[in-house]
Each structure stands twice: as C-alpha cells, then as structure tokens.
Amino acid sequence: MHGTWVNVLMNNTARNNYLLHIENLHKRYGDRTVLDDIDLSVAAGELCTLVGPSGCGKSTLLRIILGQETASDGDALIGGNPVGLPNAQRGIV
C-alpha cells in the first residue's frame, strides 16, 4: 500500500512540473474515435509542434487545450490545473 501512495505522489508531482500536461486523452464523436490515448508534456519555455495529415485530430487537440471542447476521457492540465473554459488569464486571441 505504501508504494502505491508513493507512485501517486510522484505522478502528481511530475504532472505539476509541466506548463501543459496531457495524459491518456481520448476524444470520441459517437462511434468515431478522433484522439486515442494521447500523452504530451510541455515544460515552460519549450516549443512543441503538432504535425500530421488532414483529419488526424490536431485541431481537436488544440480545441481541447483551449477549452472549446472537452475530452471524452483522460486529463488535460495547464499549470497543474484542469483545462477549463477560456478566461481572463487564458483567453482566445
């Protein structure tokens, strides 16, 4: 039991060290799976690009990060907090 709590604490600490942390993210529209088990961590100051063919889910992932859509499953965190609707601290430009 002790080892489990240590793993949970370590995972939470690791998740909070990133500006953007996405883990086990899934997005489905009905029977169609658009994003399947996406993991991504970006630290402050890092650059990240999303590259892929048309229709692979790049825009869907960006809309989830922005807060315009919600994931079907998984976590999307900004600064260790769940992504919410755009607000004064994180607006749409």
Accessible surface in RSA format (square Angstrom, percent):
REM  Atomic radii and reference values for relative SASA: ProtOr
REM  Chains: A
REM  Algorithm: Lee & Richards
REM  Probe-radius: 1.40
REM  Slices: 20
REM RES _ NUM      All-atoms   Total-Side   Main-Chain    Non-polar    All polar
REM                ABS   REL    ABS   REL    ABS   REL    ABS   REL    ABS   REL
RES MET A   1   176.52  91.4 127.88  84.6  48.64 115.8 107.92  91.8  68.60  90.9
RES HIS A   2   144.52  79.0 135.34  94.1   9.18  23.5 100.48 103.6  44.03  51.2
RES GLY A   3    42.28  52.1   0.00   N/A  42.28  52.1  35.71  98.0   6.57  14.7
RES THR A   4    80.96  57.6  76.19  77.2   4.76  11.4  48.54  65.2  32.42  49.0
RES TRP A   5   142.44  57.2 142.44  68.9   0.00   0.0 133.73  71.3   8.71  14.1
RES VAL A   6    55.86  36.8  55.32  50.1   0.54   1.3  55.85  48.5   0.01   0.0
RES ASN A   7    88.34  60.9  87.06  84.1   1.28   3.1  17.54  42.2  70.80  68.4
RES VAL A   8    61.35  40.4  59.36  53.7   1.99   4.8  61.21  53.2   0.14   0.4
RES LEU A   9   114.68  63.9 113.96  81.5   0.72   1.8 114.21  80.2   0.47   1.3
RES MET A  10   123.28  63.8 115.66  76.5   7.62  18.1 105.01  89.3  18.27  24.2
RES ASN A  11    88.98  61.4  88.01  85.1   0.97   2.3  15.61  37.6  73.37  70.9
RES ASN A  12    62.87  43.4  62.17  60.1   0.70   1.7  17.97  43.3  44.90  43.4
RES THR A  13    82.43  58.6  78.16  79.2   4.27  10.2  56.65  76.1  25.78  39.0
RES ALA A  14    47.87  44.0  44.46  68.6   3.41   7.8  47.40  66.8   0.47   1.3
RES ARG A  15    47.04  19.7  46.98  23.9   0.06   0.1   9.41  12.9  37.62  22.8
RES ASN A  16    89.30  61.6  68.60  66.3  20.70  49.8  22.38  53.9  66.91  64.7
RES ASN A  17   105.62  72.8  78.29  75.7  27.33  65.8  24.84  59.8  80.78  78.1
RES TYR A  18    74.38  34.7  70.81  40.3   3.57   9.3  26.00  19.5  48.38  59.6
RES LEU A  19    97.26  54.2  91.30  65.3   5.96  15.0  95.08  66.8   2.18   5.9
RES LEU A  20    25.77  14.4  25.77  18.4   0.00   0.0  25.77  18.1   0.00   0.0
RES HIS A  21    20.68  11.3  20.64  14.3   0.04   0.1  20.40  21.0   0.29   0.3
RES ILE A  22     0.82   0.5   0.00   0.0   0.82   2.0   0.00   0.0   0.82   2.2
RES GLU A  23    56.28  32.3  55.95  42.3   0.33   0.8  13.76  26.6  42.51  34.7
RES ASN A  24    73.74  50.8  73.30  70.8   0.44   1.0  17.05  41.0  56.68  54.8
RES LEU A  25     0.12   0.1   0.12   0.1   0.00   0.0   0.12   0.1   0.00   0.0
RES HIS A  26    37.70  20.6  37.70  26.2   0.00   0.0  22.05  22.7  15.66  18.2
RES LYS A  27    23.61  11.5  23.61  14.5   0.00   0.0   0.00   0.0  23.61  25.2
RES ARG A  28    94.23  39.6  82.15  41.9  12.08  28.8  28.55  39.0  65.68  39.8
RES TYR A  29    95.44  44.6  82.11  46.7  13.33  34.7  85.67  64.4   9.78  12.1
RES GLY A  30    71.10  87.7   0.00   N/A  71.10  87.7  43.56 119.5  27.55  61.7
RES ASP A  31   156.54 109.7 120.07 119.5  36.47  86.2  43.70 102.9 112.84 112.5
RES ARG A  32   153.41  64.4 146.10  74.5   7.31  17.4  59.37  81.1  94.04  57.0
RES THR A  33    67.37  47.9  40.72  41.3  26.65  63.5  23.30  31.3  44.07  66.6
RES VAL A  34    25.65  16.9   8.32   7.5  17.33  41.8  12.61  11.0  13.05  35.4
RES LEU A  35     8.49   4.7   7.03   5.0   1.46   3.7   8.49   6.0   0.00   0.0
RES ASP A  36    97.28  68.1  79.99  79.6  17.29  40.9  20.24  47.6  77.04  76.8
RES ASP A  37    77.64  54.4  63.21  62.9  14.43  34.1  16.89  39.7  60.75  60.6
RES ILE A  38    51.12  29.1  49.71  37.0   1.42   3.4  51.12  36.8   0.00   0.0
RES ASP A  39    93.59  65.6  65.77  65.5  27.81  65.8  33.04  77.8  60.55  60.4
RES LEU A  40    43.34  24.1  36.68  26.2   6.65  16.7  42.17  29.6   1.17   3.1
RES SER A  41    43.91  37.1  21.11  28.2  22.80  52.5  12.03  25.6  31.88  44.7
RES VAL A  42    17.24  11.3  17.18  15.6   0.06   0.1  17.24  15.0   0.00   0.0
RES ALA A  43    30.45  28.0  29.81  46.0   0.64   1.5  29.81  42.0   0.64   1.7
RES ALA A  44    81.38  74.8  57.24  88.3  24.14  54.9  57.66  81.2  23.72  62.8
RES GLY A  45    83.08 102.5   0.00   N/A  83.08 102.5  44.19 121.3  38.89  87.1
RES GLU A  46   100.28  57.6  80.30  60.8  19.98  47.6  33.98  65.7  66.30  54.1
RES LEU A  47   178.20  99.2 146.61 104.9  31.59  79.4 148.09 104.0  30.12  81.0
RES CYS A  48    64.45  48.8  27.49  30.7  36.95  86.8  19.16  48.5  45.29  48.8
RES THR A  49   112.95  80.3  87.93  89.1  25.02  59.6  69.44  93.3  43.51  65.8
RES LEU A  50    65.02  36.2  39.51  28.3  25.51  64.1  41.27  29.0  23.75  63.9
RES VAL A  51   136.74  90.0 101.56  91.9  35.18  84.8 104.04  90.4  32.70  88.7
RES GLY A  52    28.19  34.8   0.00   N/A  28.19  34.8  12.63  34.7  15.56  34.8
RES PRO A  53   103.91  75.7  91.10  83.0  12.81  46.6 103.34  85.3   0.58   3.6
RES SER A  54   117.88  99.6  82.47 110.1  35.41  81.6  50.92 108.4  66.97  93.8
RES GLY A  55    62.11  76.6   0.00   N/A  62.11  76.6  37.88 103.9  24.24  54.3
RES CYS A  56    54.42  41.2  29.51  32.9  24.91  58.5  29.52  74.8  24.90  26.9
RES GLY A  57     8.47  10.4   0.00   N/A   8.47  10.4   5.16  14.2   3.31   7.4
RES LYS A  58    61.16  29.8  55.70  34.2   5.46  13.0  48.65  43.8  12.51  13.3
RES SER A  59    66.89  56.5  63.49  84.7   3.40   7.8  25.36  54.0  41.53  58.2
RES THR A  60     9.17   6.5   9.17   9.3   0.00   0.0   0.00   0.0   9.17  13.9
RES LEU A  61     9.52   5.3   9.52   6.8   0.00   0.0   9.52   6.7   0.00   0.0
RES LEU A  62    96.68  53.8  93.00  66.5   3.68   9.3  93.44  65.6   3.25   8.7
RES ARG A  63    83.68  35.1  83.18  42.4   0.51   1.2  34.38  47.0  49.31  29.9
RES ILE A  64     5.03   2.9   4.56   3.4   0.47   1.1   4.56   3.3   0.47   1.3
RES ILE A  65    30.03  17.1  29.99  22.3   0.05   0.1  29.99  21.6   0.05   0.1
RES LEU A  66    47.21  26.3  44.62  31.9   2.58   6.5  47.10  33.1   0.10   0.3
RES GLY A  67     8.66  10.7   0.00   N/A   8.66  10.7   3.06   8.4   5.60  12.5
RES GLN A  68    99.70  55.8  64.10  46.8  35.60  84.8  23.92  50.9  75.78  57.5
RES GLU A  69    39.91  22.9  29.45  22.3  10.45  24.9  25.77  49.8  14.14  11.5
RES THR A  70   108.44  77.1 102.16 103.6   6.28  15.0  78.31 105.2  30.12  45.5
RES ALA A  71    29.94  27.5   8.34  12.9  21.60  49.1   8.38  11.8  21.56  57.1
RES SER A  72    46.27  39.1  13.89  18.5  32.39  74.6  17.85  38.0  28.42  39.8
RES ASP A  73    68.52  48.0  59.82  59.5   8.70  20.6  23.41  55.1  45.11  45.0
RES GLY A  74    40.34  49.7   0.00   N/A  40.34  49.7   9.76  26.8  30.58  68.5
RES ASP A  75    61.25  42.9  58.22  57.9   3.03   7.2   4.19   9.9  57.05  56.9
RES ALA A  76    13.73  12.6   5.50   8.5   8.24  18.7   5.50   7.7   8.24  21.8
RES LEU A  77    16.74   9.3  16.51  11.8   0.23   0.6  16.51  11.6   0.23   0.6
RES ILE A  78    44.75  25.5  39.93  29.8   4.82  11.6  39.93  28.8   4.82  13.1
RES GLY A  79    45.46  56.1   0.00   N/A  45.46  56.1  24.17  66.3  21.29  47.7
RES GLY A  80    20.70  25.5   0.00   N/A  20.70  25.5   2.81   7.7  17.89  40.1
RES ASN A  81    96.51  66.6  96.30  93.1   0.21   0.5  19.68  47.4  76.84  74.3
RES PRO A  82   105.67  77.0  91.15  83.1  14.52  52.8  91.15  75.3  14.52  90.3
RES VAL A  83    33.49  22.0   7.87   7.1  25.61  61.7   9.67   8.4  23.82  64.6
RES GLY A  84    38.55  47.5   0.00   N/A  38.55  47.5  35.23  96.7   3.33   7.4
RES LEU A  85   141.31  78.7 130.78  93.6  10.52  26.5 130.78  91.8  10.52  28.3
RES PRO A  86    41.16  30.0  20.86  19.0  20.29  73.8  21.28  17.6  19.87 123.5
RES ASN A  87    81.97  56.5  66.56  64.3  15.41  37.1  38.91  93.6  43.06  41.6
RES ALA A  88   104.96  96.5  56.80  87.7  48.16 109.5  70.54  99.3  34.42  91.2
RES GLN A  89   161.98  90.6 123.44  90.2  38.54  91.8  67.19 143.0  94.80  71.9
RES ARG A  90    54.83  23.0  49.95  25.5   4.88  11.6  42.79  58.5  12.04   7.3
RES GLY A  91    44.45  54.8   0.00   N/A  44.45  54.8  22.35  61.3  22.10  49.5
RES ILE A  92   104.17  59.3  71.50  53.3  32.67  78.7  72.53  52.2  31.63  85.8
RES VAL A  93   189.89 125.0 124.21 112.4  65.68 158.3 151.30 131.5  38.59 104.7
END  Absolute sums over single chains surface
CHAIN  1 A     6541.3       5003.4       1538.0       3829.7       2711.6
END  Absolute sums over all chains
TOTAL          6541.3       5003.4       1538.0       3829.7       2711.6
